[in-house]
Amino acid sequence: MAGHSQFKNIMHRKGAQDAKRAKVFSKLGREITVAAKIGGGDPDMNPRLRLAIVTAKSQSMPKDGIERAIQKGVGSTEGDDYVEMRYEGYGPGGVAMIIDALTDNKNRTAGEVRSNFTKYGGNLGETGCVNFMFDRVGEIIYPKDKASGEIMFESAVEAGASDCVTDETGHVITTNPEEFSAVREALAKKYDEPEQSGLIWRPNVMAELDADQATSLMKLVDILEDNDDVQTVTTNFEVTDEVMEKLLASG
């Protein structure tokens, strides 16, 4: 069965790479602002802020933009008061979806998300309607050439990770949410900054899609990710290799 990473690659080829840099910086800035508001403006004392800054720098966000976002969070400058919102529902083919957002207008964001679901054959549900189909975990990804699978596994477990899986794309390290920051920092000291890291929703139950359903889902995910308020969109799906070939051919 083909998986989520391949599906995301298709979506990127279908236009996500064309997203305006300003929109990306806006979303990164919101996360920095909220992190600073919740845990303070010192990244050494605020793991969430530290991760947000590292992520922003990896996307080439200017230093002054990062600093402005921090100052908004700690109240040194006037700015929008963002709140965290989570929406859950079912997309085309019964795919479970979790949408995490940072918004300054809950009614606006909820209305836009609901309208998107309706337009593409989905159904926005109540909080908790699908999150049992996912596990909340920390995920840290390193390229395969950083170390052998055996050495990376040993390093990850020694740092406190619960698992490390190596395949042709790289090393995927899993942690409990509470251990994520400590594990990430320990590995960063040894192997430099990871290619990707964060707290994610990992599916534990999968829904299989045909080509038409997968195409509709891609459209729904694209329009949700294009929303300024939406930070992440997570789905639980799988498609057969035959369907994946059709999607690649159409893309």
Protein Blocks (a to p, Z undefined) as FASTA:
>chain_A
ZZfklmmmmmmmnommmpcfklmmmmmmmmmmmmmmmnopafklmmklmmmmmmmmmnop
afklmmmmmmmmnopagcddddddddddddehhiacddddddfbfklmmmmmmmmmmmno
pacddehilmmmpccdddddddfklpcfklmmmmmmmnopabdcddfkbccddddfklmm
mmmmmmmmmnopafbdcdddddfbdcdddfklmmmmmmmmmmmmmpmklmbdcddddddf
klmmmmmmmZZ
